[in-house]
Amino acid sequence: MSQVVLQAKSRQGRGSADARRVRRIGRIPAVLYGKSGASLSIDLDGREFVNSVKNISESTIVKVEVEGKSYDAFVKDAQRNIVNGSILHVDFYEVEGGRLLRARVSVHIHGTPVGVREGGVLENPLHEIEVECYPKDLPERLDVDISELKVNQSLHVRDIPLAEGVKLLSGADQVVALVKYAKAEAVKEDEAAAAAVPGAVSGAAPAAGAAVPAGGTAAPSGGEKK
């Protein structure tokens, strides 16, 4: 995917009145926060911004061009109108080319696990991981194939392949995806296991006075009366 390039204009005005003026002409007010701590007020073409950033994430570096100057930056926040969903304001954070950065990268799983085809249920508790690298090495997203996962198998953070120069910061043992039996299936298995034990009755309590050995079945009551 080629880098997204956004054309912006420097904005002198500040405050809510100026922001409303900018929106009325179809542009979006924004702020570009520089690596040195300084900030630059800008505005963007609303339609261009919406169309350009449809498929980017927080870890995607875009290029913002402001009147002859170019900045590599993250789209850190896009405030939306809660009624119609239109974008009201955007915050950009500039990244420095030769300096390590930390970022959260989205993890996208794909494929239908073997375990799901056998009746299992897929769970996907983790959707992003944190990494450290130089901006040039930062992946936009991580695609992971889970088609080989069987029932009772898990994919962990440590199993995700990372490119050279990308260091993992998230816990390696965190589960990204797992396949397990559906609850109903697990109950059936427990009942089948109980039925396989001679003399066992699922859910029945041992007779009064009977000892229960480690195996779980009640010991025979006394012998024949003489």
N, C-alpha and C positions, 0 to 999 in steps of 0.2 A: 504494500500500500504506500503510495507516494505521500510525502508530507503535506498536510493541510496548510495553505497559505491564506491569511486573512488580511485584507486591506483595511487600514484604520486611519482616522483623522485625529489630530491633536484637538483636545477640547479645553477651552479656557474657562468656561463657566462651571460652577459647582452648585450643589444643592438640589433640592427636589424640583424647584421651578425650572431649572436648566434641564434636568433629566426628562421632565414632561415635554419640554420643547423638542428635545432630540427625538423622543419616541413619536411625536406627532408627524415628523417628516420621514418615518419609516426606518430610523436608525436606533441602535441600542447603546446606551451609555455604558462605559466600562472603565476599569482601572487596571493598569499594568504595574505590578509591584516589582521593582528591580532588585537584582541580587545585592546591591549596596544598601537597600532599605528605602531608597527614594521611590516615589510613585508618579505615574504619568496618567493623566485623565485623557481618555480617548473615546471615540464612538465608532461603531461598525454598522455596515449595511445589514439590516435585520434579516432579510431573505437570504443573503449570502451566508451569514453566520449559521442560520438554522440548517440550511442545506449542506454546509461543509462539515458540521460537527455531529451529524446524525449517528455515526458509527464509531466515534472516538470515546475513550475512557479517560479517567484521571491520570493515567500513566502515558497518555499520548502527547508527544511534544509537537506543538503547532508553531508555525512561523507567523509572527505578527509584524506587518510592515507599516510603519508610521512615517509618512512624508520623507521617504528616502532612507530611513533607518530600519534595520531588521532585528527582531528579537525572537529567540527561541523560548517558548513558554508553555506552561501547563494551563489548561482551563480548570481552575480550582473551584470555582463556584458560579452557578448560573441561577439567579433568582427568578422565579416565575410568578405570574399572576395566578392566584389560587382559583380564580373563576374561569378564565379562558385558556390558561396554560401558556400564554405568551411570555417571552423572556423580557424581564424588566432591567436587568443589570448583570454584567459579567465581571468576574475577577480573574486576572491572569497573573501567574507568578513566573518570572523569568528564571531560566536555568543557565548555569555557567558551564561552558563546554568542557573545560579540563578539570572539573572538580567532581568528586564522588557525590552522588545524591542517593537519598532513600525514597522509595516510592512503593505504593501498593499496586500490584498488577492483578487484573482479573483472571480467574481460571475458568476456562470453558471446557466442559466435558462433552464428549460426543461418542456415538456408538451405542448399540443396545447390548448390555451385558449378557453373557451366557446364563448367569443366574436368574435374570429376569425372564428369559425365555423358558426357564425351568420352573417358573412360578414364584420366584423371589421378588422382593420389593427393593427398589433403588432409593437410597438416601444420599443427599448431596449437601452436607452441613457447612462446607467451606467454599466461598466463592472468590476469594482473593488472598494473595500472599504478599508479604513485604520483602523487598530485595534491596540490595545496594550495588550500584554500578556507576559508570560514567554515562552521561546522557546519550552518547552515541550507541551504547550497548543496551539501552533500556527497551525491553520488549513491550509492545502495545498490549498484548494479551498472551496467555499461555493456553494452548489447545492440547487436551489430554484425551487419548483414546481409552475408553473403559470397556470395550467390547469383550475383553477376555476375563472380566471379573466374574467369578463363580459365587454361588451362595456361601455366605459366611466369610467372604474375602473383602478386604478393604484396600483402598488406594490412599497412601499417606503423602504428606507434603514432600517427604524425602524421595518419593518415587517420581516426582515431576522433573523431567530433564531441563536443565538450564544451560544457556549458551555460555561459552567461555567469557569470563569477565563479569559474570552476574553472580553475586553472592547472596545466598539465602539468609534471611533474618528471622522469618517466622519459625515457630517450633516444628522440627522435622517430624515429630510423631503425630501431628494433627491430622485428622481424617478428612480427606477431600470427598471421597465417595465410598459407599459400602453397599453390599447387597445382602439382605437377610430374608429369612422366611416370613411370610405374612403371619399375623397372629393366629389366624384360624388354622393354618398349616401346622404351626408349632403345637397347638393344642391337640390336633389329630395325632401327631408323632408321640406326644406324651401318653395319650390314651392307648396307642398301639403298643408302646413299650410296657405299660402296666398290664395289658392283656396277655403279654407274652410270658409273664411270671406266673407259674402254676399256683392256683389258689388265690391269686390277687384279685381284688375287686376294686376298680377305680373309685376313689373317693370314700371307700368303706373304712371305718375305724377298727382296730384290732379288738377282739373280744375282751371283756373285763378280766383282768388278772393275767392276761397273756403278755409275755415278754416280746419285745420287738428287737431283733438282732440288727447288726449294721446293714445287712442286706435289704432291710425294709419290709420283710414279710413276717407275719406273726408266727411265733413258734407254736408247735402243736400243743394243745391243752393236755392234760394228764393222760396216762394210759388207761387200759380197761380196768374197771372195778373188779376186784376179786371178791 
